[in-house]
Structure formats: structure tokens, C-alpha cells
Amino acid sequence: MTTDHPGDHGEHHGPPPAVSWAMAAQATLHCLTGCAIGEVLGMVIGTALGWPDLPTIVLAVVLAFVFGYALTMRGVLKAGLAFRAALGVALAADTVSITVMEILDNAVMVLVPGAMDAGLADPLFWGALAFAFLVAFLLTTPLNRWMIGRGKGHAVVHRYHR
């Protein structure tokens, strides 16, 4: 349990609160939604422009972070936070989760033979991307559960949900 008393730096007193798998999955799905929007947009832009793999991946990762943070900020701005505070909440809530997801899903895309060379009309591209998102979701959910149970990650956002 954390308190908001002056001088308290978020130390935990007693056992961490129980976090359900459903809560962790919901937080992971929230992050994955932003990641997927940015990732798909980056892959589509890079592939449509005929870019090599590395610049396409870099664009997809940057856009994944932008959209992931933007989705979180949308909710906390709606709850009345100022832009700077909302950005701080988004950074605290999503950075670890998005980073892990991006490492995992890009690794899968690179490891699936031909996925990065497949065109946008090729079912291999979309199948590999869907599989990459599934792997990222399954492997990031336990991490998010652990972080939420310690008051980190998406736990930071929960106080602003209406």
C-alpha cells in the first residue's frame, strides 16, 4: 500500500495488493492497442515506400510509443489532468510495457522467414504480424500483473479512470 503523505516516497507497507489476471490482461491489451496502431502504420508506411527493414522497424517502434502514450494520455486528460501531468502518467504507466512488447513483436517479425520482405497484400505479412502481437501480449501480461501488484505500470493510471 502506498500513501500520499509528504515525505513518503511510495514505499510499500505490507503485502502487495492482489492483481487479477483479467486486470493485467486488460492493461496489456490497452498497451497493445496503441502499439498495434503505431506498429501497423509504421510497417505500412515503410513497406509502401520500399524502405529497408531497419528504418521501417524504427518508424514502427516510434509510432508504437507515440500511439501507446497518446491512448493513455487521452484518458487521463479527460479525467482533468494538465498535459504535462498526463504525459508523466503515460510515461510511468506504459514505458516498460511498450518497450517489452516492441522487443518481442519486432523479434518475431524478424524471425519469421520472409515476413519483413512480404508485401502488404501478402497474407504472410499480416499473419506474422498477428502472431507477433499474440506473442507480445502473452509474454507481457505476466510482467504487467507483477508491476500493477507493486503499484507500478498501469496501476499509476487506475486512479484517473472514471
N, CA, C and O of each residue as an XYZ file, in Angstrom:
648
protein
N       0.853     -1.173      0.000
C       0.000      0.000      0.000
C       0.892      1.227      0.000
O       1.859      1.288      0.760
N       0.592      2.181     -0.818
C       1.346      3.425     -0.807
C       0.465      4.502     -0.213
O      -0.762      4.406     -0.227
N       1.104      5.515      0.301
C       0.365      6.647      0.835
C       0.827      7.893      0.117
O       1.866      7.903     -0.543
N       0.039      8.945      0.255
C       0.387     10.204     -0.390
C       0.803     11.250      0.635
O       0.604     12.446      0.422
N       1.372     10.807      1.734
C       1.808     11.735      2.763
C       3.134     12.355      2.381
O       3.968     11.698      1.758
N       3.347     13.635      2.753
C       4.643     14.255      2.471
C       5.764     13.426      3.083
O       5.647     12.927      4.202
N       6.823     13.292      2.349
C       7.969     12.534      2.821
C       7.870     11.057      2.497
O       8.864     10.339      2.598
N       6.686     10.584      2.108
C       6.534      9.180      1.714
C       6.920      9.061      0.259
O       6.371      9.766     -0.588
N       7.823      8.210     -0.035
C       8.331      8.068     -1.404
C       7.794      6.808     -2.055
O       8.482      6.178     -2.858
N       6.573      6.441     -1.714
C       5.925      5.313     -2.361
C       6.362      3.965     -1.820
O       6.243      2.955     -2.514
N       6.871      3.930     -0.580
C       7.279      2.655     -0.025
C       6.041      1.793      0.169
O       4.955      2.300      0.452
N       6.214      0.504      0.016
C       5.113     -0.433      0.213
C       5.134     -0.903      1.653
O       6.188     -1.224      2.203
N       3.958     -0.940      2.254
C       3.817     -1.422      3.626
C       2.897     -2.624      3.572
O       1.741     -2.507      3.166
N       3.400     -3.773      3.975
C       2.604     -4.986      3.938
C       2.685     -5.643      2.574
O       3.448     -5.205      1.713
N       1.899     -6.694      2.374
C       1.966     -7.428      1.112
C       1.377     -6.601     -0.033
O       0.491     -5.775      0.188
N       1.869     -6.822     -1.257
C       1.315     -6.089     -2.388
C      -0.134     -6.515     -2.619
O      -0.506     -7.651     -2.322
N      -0.957     -5.594     -3.153
C      -2.357     -5.951     -3.385
C      -2.472     -7.045     -4.443
O      -1.642     -7.145     -5.347
N      -3.521     -7.865     -4.311
C      -3.756     -8.930     -5.290
C      -4.178     -8.299     -6.619
O      -4.989     -7.374     -6.651
N      -3.622     -8.808     -7.697
C      -3.945     -8.311     -9.024
C      -4.438     -9.492     -9.837
O      -3.755    -10.510     -9.950
N      -5.615     -9.354    -10.396
C      -6.176    -10.451    -11.171
C      -5.499    -10.527    -12.538
O      -4.939     -9.551    -13.038
N      -5.573    -11.714    -13.117
C      -5.058    -11.886    -14.481
C      -5.883    -11.061    -15.454
O      -5.361    -10.564    -16.452
N      -7.181    -10.913    -15.163
C      -8.047    -10.115    -16.038
C      -7.606     -8.655    -16.052
O      -7.585     -8.018    -17.106
N      -7.253     -8.126    -14.878
C      -6.776     -6.743    -14.805
C      -5.471     -6.591    -15.579
O      -5.287     -5.621    -16.314
N      -4.576     -7.546    -15.413
C      -3.290     -7.495    -16.134
C      -3.511     -7.617    -17.636
O      -2.868     -6.920    -18.421
N      -4.418     -8.500    -18.036
C      -4.704     -8.664    -19.464
C      -5.311     -7.397    -20.042
O      -4.986     -7.005    -21.163
N      -6.194     -6.751    -19.280
C      -6.807     -5.507    -19.752
C      -5.747     -4.415    -19.922
O      -5.762     -3.691    -20.918
N      -4.841     -4.292    -18.973
C      -3.767     -3.297    -19.083
C      -2.867     -3.608    -20.278
O      -2.456     -2.703    -21.004
N      -2.566     -4.885    -20.477
C      -1.721     -5.291    -21.594
C      -2.425     -5.022    -22.919
O      -1.810     -4.546    -23.873
N      -3.708     -5.328    -22.970
C      -4.474     -5.070    -24.190
C      -4.532     -3.582    -24.502
O      -4.486     -3.187    -25.667
N      -4.632     -2.762    -23.473
C      -4.619     -1.312    -23.665
C      -3.306     -0.879    -24.307
O      -3.303     -0.133    -25.287
N      -2.193     -1.349    -23.752
C      -0.881     -1.016    -24.329
C      -0.745     -1.571    -25.738
O      -0.246     -0.896    -26.639
N      -1.191     -2.799    -25.916
C      -1.075     -3.448    -27.216
C      -1.873     -2.716    -28.290
O      -1.461     -2.678    -29.450
N      -3.001     -2.139    -27.918
C      -3.811     -1.403    -28.887
C      -3.022     -0.228    -29.461
O      -2.953     -0.056    -30.678
N      -2.433      0.570    -28.590
C      -1.614      1.691    -29.063
C      -0.419      1.211    -29.858
O      -0.088      1.771    -30.903
N       0.231      0.164    -29.355
C       1.387     -0.402    -30.066
C       0.982     -0.880    -31.455
O       1.677     -0.621    -32.438
N      -0.146     -1.577    -31.528
C      -0.577     -2.138    -32.808
C      -0.902     -1.043    -33.818
O      -0.553     -1.157    -34.993
N      -1.567      0.011    -33.367
C      -1.877      1.113    -34.279
C      -0.590      1.693    -34.857
O      -0.457      1.846    -36.071
N       0.355      2.013    -33.975
C       1.622      2.586    -34.429
C       2.455      1.619    -35.239
O       3.061      1.991    -36.244
N       2.480      0.381    -34.797
C       3.266     -0.657    -35.468
C       2.756     -0.899    -36.886
O       3.535     -0.938    -37.838
N       1.449     -1.060    -37.016
C       0.869     -1.303    -38.338
C       1.090     -0.085    -39.231
O       1.486     -0.226    -40.388
N       0.838      1.095    -38.705
C       1.044      2.306    -39.501
C       2.494      2.421    -39.959
O       2.754      2.732    -41.121
N       3.436      2.174    -39.056
C       4.856      2.232    -39.413
C       5.242      1.198    -40.453
O       5.975      1.494    -41.397
N       4.739     -0.028    -40.274
C       5.035     -1.094    -41.244
C       4.422     -0.774    -42.609
O       5.050     -0.990    -43.645
N       3.195     -0.261    -42.599
C       2.534      0.091    -43.854
C       3.289      1.217    -44.565
O       3.527      1.137    -45.770
N       3.662      2.252    -43.835
C       4.390      3.373    -44.442
C       5.733      2.903    -44.983
O       6.069      3.174    -46.136
N       6.507      2.195    -44.150
C       7.828      1.727    -44.573
C       7.760      0.782    -45.761
O       8.561      0.878    -46.691
N       6.794     -0.134    -45.723
C       6.649     -1.097    -46.816
C       6.176     -0.402    -48.089
O       6.680     -0.685    -49.176
N       5.212      0.506    -47.959
C       4.689      1.225    -49.127
C       5.767      2.086    -49.785
O       5.775      2.261    -51.003
N       6.670      2.619    -48.972
C       7.746      3.457    -49.511
C       8.954      2.641    -49.956
O       9.923      3.199    -50.471
N       8.902      1.322    -49.761
C      10.006      0.458    -50.170
C      11.248      0.607    -49.308
O      12.359      0.339    -49.765
N      11.064      1.038    -48.054
C      12.201      1.212    -47.157
C      12.792     -0.137    -46.776
O      12.090     -1.148    -46.785
N      14.074     -0.157    -46.443
C      14.681     -1.381    -45.888
C      14.097     -1.693    -44.503
O      13.392     -0.877    -43.910
N      14.408     -2.885    -44.012
C      13.851     -3.343    -42.733
C      14.132     -2.398    -41.563
O      13.210     -2.052    -40.825
N      15.374     -1.979    -41.381
C      15.728     -1.205    -40.194
C      14.959      0.114    -40.092
O      14.368      0.378    -39.045
N      14.939      0.956    -41.137
C      14.160      2.194    -40.992
C      12.664      1.938    -40.805
O      11.986      2.700    -40.116
N      12.151      0.873    -41.413
C      10.741      0.526    -41.246
C      10.464      0.143    -39.800
O       9.465      0.575    -39.224
N      11.334     -0.658    -39.213
C      11.171     -1.067    -37.814
C      11.287      0.133    -36.885
O      10.507      0.264    -35.942
N      12.254      1.007    -37.142
C      12.430      2.197    -36.295
C      11.171      3.058    -36.339
O      10.688      3.500    -35.296
N      10.637      3.299    -37.532
C       9.407      4.086    -37.655
C       8.260      3.405    -36.914
O       7.508      4.068    -36.199
N       8.118      2.098    -37.075
C       7.041      1.358    -36.412
C       7.166      1.451    -34.891
O       6.160      1.614    -34.201
N       8.369      1.351    -34.369
C       8.580      1.426    -32.920
C       8.268      2.833    -32.406
O       7.589      2.989    -31.391
N       8.760      3.845    -33.099
C       8.487      5.228    -32.681
C       6.980      5.480    -32.661
O       6.450      6.037    -31.699
N       6.296      5.068    -33.724
C       4.847      5.278    -33.782
C       4.103      4.450    -32.736
O       3.067      4.883    -32.232
N       4.616      3.272    -32.408
C       4.003      2.455    -31.354
C       4.046      3.193    -30.020
O       3.056      3.209    -29.287
N       5.178      3.799    -29.703
C       5.275      4.571    -28.465
C       4.356      5.789    -28.515
O       3.662      6.078    -27.540
N       4.343      6.501    -29.635
C       3.507      7.696    -29.759
C       2.036      7.353    -29.542
O       1.350      8.012    -28.761
N       1.554      6.320    -30.235
C       0.146      5.951    -30.099
C      -0.147      5.322    -28.744
O      -1.217      5.555    -28.183
N       0.771      4.537    -28.209
C       0.577      3.958    -26.882
C       0.441      5.032    -25.814
O      -0.478      4.989    -24.996
N       1.355      5.993    -25.820
C       1.272      7.100    -24.864
C       0.026      7.946    -25.109
O      -0.627      8.381    -24.160
N      -0.304      8.180    -26.374
C      -1.460      9.021    -26.702
C      -2.764      8.415    -26.172
O      -3.624      9.142    -25.674
N      -2.916      7.104    -26.275
C      -4.137      6.478    -25.750
C      -4.256      6.655    -24.241
O      -5.340      6.927    -23.726
N      -3.147      6.501    -23.541
C      -3.173      6.696    -22.090
C      -3.441      8.148    -21.751
O      -4.237      8.448    -20.861
N      -2.780      9.045    -22.456
C      -2.963     10.475    -22.181
C      -4.400     10.908    -22.447
O      -4.935     11.749    -21.725
N      -5.024     10.352    -23.463
C      -6.408     10.710    -23.778
C      -7.298     10.489    -22.562
O      -8.117     11.341    -22.218
N      -7.135      9.350    -21.922
C      -7.956      9.044    -20.756
C      -7.669      9.935    -19.561
O      -8.598     10.388    -18.892
N      -6.404     10.193    -19.283
C      -6.097     10.998    -18.098
C      -6.337     12.482    -18.343
O      -6.638     13.216    -17.403
N      -6.210     12.936    -19.579
C      -6.582     14.322    -19.889
C      -8.089     14.504    -19.702
O      -8.544     15.536    -19.208
N      -8.846     13.500    -20.098
C     -10.304     13.523    -19.943
C     -10.683     13.577    -18.462
O     -11.716     14.138    -18.097
N      -9.830     12.983    -17.609
C     -10.078     12.993    -16.168
C      -9.695     14.326    -15.532
O      -9.895     14.517    -14.332
N      -9.141     15.260    -16.329
C      -8.864     16.594    -15.820
C      -7.402     16.920    -15.562
O      -7.106     18.017    -15.088
N      -6.479     16.018    -15.852
C      -5.064     16.318    -15.643
C      -4.555     17.297    -16.687
O      -5.027     17.303    -17.824
N      -3.603     18.116    -16.303
C      -2.934     19.016    -17.245
C      -2.055     18.173    -18.176
O      -1.697     17.044    -17.838
N      -1.711     18.718    -19.339
C      -0.950     17.973    -20.348
C       0.348     17.407    -19.780
O       0.640     16.227    -19.977
N       1.119     18.212    -19.091
C       2.416     17.770    -18.560
C       2.252     16.627    -17.553
O       3.019     15.664    -17.559
N       1.246     16.750    -16.695
C       0.977     15.689    -15.712
C       0.504     14.419    -16.424
O       0.895     13.312    -16.054
N      -0.335     14.584    -17.441
C      -0.826     13.429    -18.204
C       0.321     12.724    -18.911
O       0.354     11.495    -18.977
N       1.252     13.493    -19.436
C       2.419     12.891    -20.079
C       3.233     12.093    -19.062
O       3.692     10.991    -19.363
N       3.414     12.641    -17.868
C       4.140     11.923    -16.816
C       3.457     10.613    -16.439
O       4.124      9.600    -16.225
N       2.130     10.633    -16.359
C       1.377      9.419    -16.052
C       1.559      8.403    -17.173
O       1.792      7.223    -16.910
N       1.454      8.853    -18.421
C       1.612      7.943    -19.562
C       3.004      7.322    -19.589
O       3.145      6.124    -19.831
N       4.020      8.124    -19.345
C       5.393      7.594    -19.332
C       5.554      6.552    -18.237
O       6.140      5.493    -18.463
N       5.031      6.851    -17.044
C       5.143      5.911    -15.924
C       4.330      4.641    -16.172
O       4.751      3.543    -15.809
N       3.169      4.802    -16.789
C       2.271      3.664    -16.968
C       2.704      2.724    -18.077
O       2.551      1.509    -17.950
N       3.241      3.262    -19.157
C       3.385      2.470    -20.376
C       4.805      2.157    -20.838
O       4.983      1.252    -21.653
N       5.798      2.850    -20.364
C       7.136      2.707    -20.941
C       7.660      1.276    -20.898
O       8.114      0.757    -21.917
N       7.606      0.639    -19.747
C       8.145     -0.728    -19.638
C       7.337     -1.680    -20.503
O       7.904     -2.487    -21.240
N       6.014     -1.588    -20.416
C       5.148     -2.487    -21.168
C       5.360     -2.332    -22.680
O       5.520     -3.325    -23.390
N       5.362     -1.103    -23.164
C       5.554     -0.883    -24.603
C       6.941     -1.345    -25.036
O       7.085     -1.953    -26.097
N       7.951     -1.070    -24.239
C       9.316     -1.488    -24.587
C       9.393     -3.003    -24.751
O       9.936     -3.499    -25.738
N       8.855     -3.727    -23.790
C       8.887     -5.193    -23.856
C       8.105     -5.686    -25.064
O       8.565     -6.564    -25.794
N       6.915     -5.114    -25.273
C       6.116     -5.528    -26.430
C       6.835     -5.266    -27.743
O       6.807     -6.103    -28.645
N       7.466     -4.134    -27.854
C       8.159     -3.795    -29.096
C       9.344     -4.722    -29.351
O       9.583     -5.129    -30.488
N      10.076     -5.051    -28.308
C      11.190     -6.001    -28.470
C      10.649     -7.350    -28.947
O      11.183     -7.952    -29.879
N       9.588     -7.810    -28.296
C       9.043     -9.118    -28.632
C       8.425     -9.158    -30.025
O       8.735    -10.051    -30.814
N       7.561     -8.206    -30.331
C       6.877     -8.332    -31.618
C       7.800     -8.061    -32.797
O       7.626     -8.653    -33.862
N       8.770     -7.186    -32.627
C       9.725     -6.978    -33.721
C      10.665     -8.165    -33.878
O      11.062     -8.496    -34.995
N      11.024     -8.805    -32.773
C      11.854    -10.007    -32.868
C      11.116    -11.107    -33.628
O      11.701    -11.797    -34.463
N       9.828    -11.262    -33.329
C       9.040    -12.271    -34.043
C       8.980    -11.938    -35.532
O       9.167    -12.816    -36.374
N       8.723    -10.691    -35.852
C       8.638    -10.297    -37.273
C       9.950    -10.578    -38.005
O       9.941    -11.025    -39.152
N      11.061    -10.319    -37.352
C      12.364    -10.558    -37.977
C      12.645    -12.055    -38.090
O      13.256    -12.501    -39.061
N      12.202    -12.829    -37.099
C      12.487    -14.268    -37.075
C      11.583    -15.105    -37.987
O      11.970    -16.199    -38.398
N      10.404    -14.610    -38.302
C       9.519    -15.358    -39.208
C      10.073    -15.203    -40.626
O      10.114    -14.096    -41.162
N      10.496    -16.309    -41.226
C      11.109    -16.223    -42.554
C      10.200    -15.537    -43.579
O       9.061    -15.949    -43.798
N      10.729    -14.490    -44.193
C      10.031    -13.779    -45.262
C       9.037    -12.732    -44.801
O       8.506    -12.000    -45.636
N       8.761    -12.628    -43.508
C       7.733    -11.698    -43.032
C       8.079    -10.245    -43.346
O       7.218     -9.478    -43.777
N       9.320     -9.873    -43.133
C       9.700     -8.478    -43.368
C       9.812     -8.152    -44.856
O       9.763     -6.982    -45.236
N       9.959     -9.152    -45.683
C      10.048     -8.926    -47.125
C       8.702     -9.072    -47.817
O       8.573     -8.756    -49.000
N       7.702     -9.547    -47.089
C       6.371     -9.737    -47.673
C       5.720     -8.380    -47.899
O       5.892     -7.459    -47.101
N       4.996     -8.268    -48.956
C       4.279     -7.033    -49.243
C       3.013     -6.925    -48.416
O       2.614     -7.873    -47.739
N       2.383     -5.756    -48.476
C       1.171     -5.519    -47.701
C       0.006     -6.384    -48.150
O      -0.926     -6.613    -47.379
N       0.044     -6.868    -49.385
C      -1.025     -7.730    -49.892
C      -0.764     -9.208    -49.590
O      -1.594    -10.062    -49.904
N       0.375     -9.508    -48.990
C       0.776    -10.882    -48.716
C       0.227    -11.341    -47.361
O       0.495    -10.701    -46.344
N      -0.525    -12.424    -47.333
C      -1.042    -12.932    -46.051
C       0.072    -13.262    -45.052
O      -0.166    -13.234    -43.845
N       1.278    -13.574    -45.526
C       2.398    -13.858    -44.623
C       2.701    -12.649    -43.742
O       2.946    -12.799    -42.545
N       2.687    -11.466    -44.322
C       2.960    -10.241    -43.558
C       1.951    -10.094    -42.425
O       2.339     -9.924    -41.270
N       0.666    -10.158    -42.743
C      -0.387     -9.946    -41.753
C      -0.462    -11.100    -40.753
O      -0.721    -10.878    -39.571
N      -0.239    -12.317    -41.216
C      -0.233    -13.462    -40.306
C       0.911    -13.387    -39.309
O       0.731    -13.652    -38.121
N       2.094    -13.021    -39.806
C       3.257    -12.879    -38.920
C       3.049    -11.742    -37.929
O       3.415    -11.856    -36.759
N       2.461    -10.645    -38.398
C       2.220     -9.501    -37.518
C       1.201     -9.874    -36.429
O       1.388     -9.528    -35.263
N       0.138    -10.569    -36.805
C      -0.850    -11.011    -35.815
C      -0.208    -11.964    -34.800
O      -0.464    -11.862    -33.601
N       0.620    -12.882    -35.283
C       1.318    -13.810    -34.395
C       2.274    -13.047    -33.473
O       2.387    -13.369    -32.290
N       2.953    -12.046    -34.010
C       3.880    -11.232    -33.217
C       3.136    -10.509    -32.093
O       3.624    -10.443    -30.965
N       1.960     -9.969    -32.401
C       1.161     -9.300    -31.374
C       0.680    -10.285    -30.309
O       0.644     -9.952    -29.125
N       0.314    -11.484    -30.725
C      -0.119    -12.502    -29.770
C       1.019    -12.874    -28.818
O       0.819    -12.957    -27.606
N       2.200    -13.095    -29.365
C       3.372    -13.414    -28.538
C       3.652    -12.277    -27.560
O       3.884    -12.515    -26.374
N       3.631    -11.039    -28.060
C       3.891     -9.876    -27.200
C       2.854     -9.796    -26.079
O       3.202     -9.535    -24.928
N       1.587    -10.020    -26.414
C       0.523     -9.973    -25.404
C       0.732    -11.049    -24.338
O       0.684    -10.762    -23.142
N       0.962    -12.282    -24.775
C       1.095    -13.394    -23.832
C       2.301    -13.255    -22.913
O       2.237    -13.638    -21.745
N       3.397    -12.711    -23.427
C       4.605    -12.605    -22.612
C       4.673    -11.315    -21.800
O       5.435    -11.239    -20.836
N       3.898    -10.309    -22.167
C       3.902     -9.047    -21.419
C       2.859     -9.034    -20.316
O       3.022     -8.312    -19.333
N       1.795     -9.809    -20.449
C       0.746     -9.830    -19.425
C       1.281    -10.190    -18.031
O       0.935     -9.504    -17.069
N       2.107    -11.231    -17.880
C       2.638    -11.510    -16.530
C       3.491    -10.361    -15.975
O       3.465    -10.089    -14.775
N       4.235     -9.701    -16.842
C       5.035     -8.547    -16.406
C       4.111     -7.438    -15.900
O       4.362     -6.854    -14.846
N       3.055     -7.151    -16.642
C       2.125     -6.104    -16.216
C       1.435     -6.482    -14.908
O       1.212     -5.623    -14.055
N       1.102     -7.743    -14.747
C       0.483     -8.191    -13.492
C       1.434     -7.946    -12.319
O       1.025     -7.454    -11.267
N       2.688     -8.290    -12.513
C       3.693     -8.089    -11.471
C       3.851     -6.599    -11.152
O       3.907     -6.214     -9.984
N       3.923     -5.761    -12.200
C       4.113     -4.315    -11.982
C       2.900     -3.683    -11.305
O       3.061     -2.882    -10.384
N       1.693     -4.028    -11.742
C       0.487     -3.458    -11.140
C       0.411     -3.844     -9.664
O       0.011     -3.034     -8.828
N       0.791     -5.065     -9.348
C       0.792     -5.525     -7.960
C       1.765     -4.773     -7.078
O       1.661     -4.821     -5.853
N       2.700     -4.086     -7.683
C       3.671     -3.296     -6.939
C       3.431     -1.801     -7.084
O       4.284     -0.984     -6.734
N       2.251     -1.451     -7.608
C       1.897     -0.037     -7.744
C       2.572      0.658     -8.904
O       2.612      1.887     -8.952
N       3.103     -0.109     -9.840
C       3.819      0.458    -10.994
C       3.012      0.223    -12.266
O       1.940     -0.380    -12.223
N       3.522      0.695    -13.387
C       2.873      0.461    -14.677
C       1.468      1.028    -14.701
O       1.247      2.178    -14.319
N       0.528      0.230    -15.145
C      -0.849      0.714    -15.299
C      -1.521      1.021    -13.977
O      -2.583      1.644    -13.974
N      -0.957      0.615    -12.860
C      -1.516      0.974    -11.564
C      -1.526      2.500    -11.401
O      -2.383      3.051    -10.710
N      -0.575      3.170    -12.036
C      -0.472      4.625    -11.967
C      -1.689      5.281    -12.626
O      -2.118      6.354    -12.203
N      -2.242      4.644    -13.653
C      -3.361      5.195    -14.405
C      -4.696      4.943    -13.711
O      -5.628      5.735    -13.852
N      -4.792      3.853    -12.969
C      -6.082      3.428    -12.422
C      -6.784      4.508    -11.592
O      -8.014      4.567    -11.579
N      -6.041      5.340    -10.917
C      -6.694      6.360    -10.074
C      -7.398      7.435    -10.906
O      -8.200      8.203    -10.375
N      -7.098      7.491    -12.213
C      -7.707      8.506    -13.064
C      -8.863      7.976    -13.891
O      -9.535      8.750    -14.574
N      -9.111      6.675    -13.845
C     -10.226      6.096    -14.613
C     -11.531      6.426    -13.918
O     -11.643      6.393    -12.693
N     -12.505      6.743    -14.742
C     -13.836      7.070    -14.182
C     -14.752      5.902    -14.381
O     -15.917      5.958    -13.987
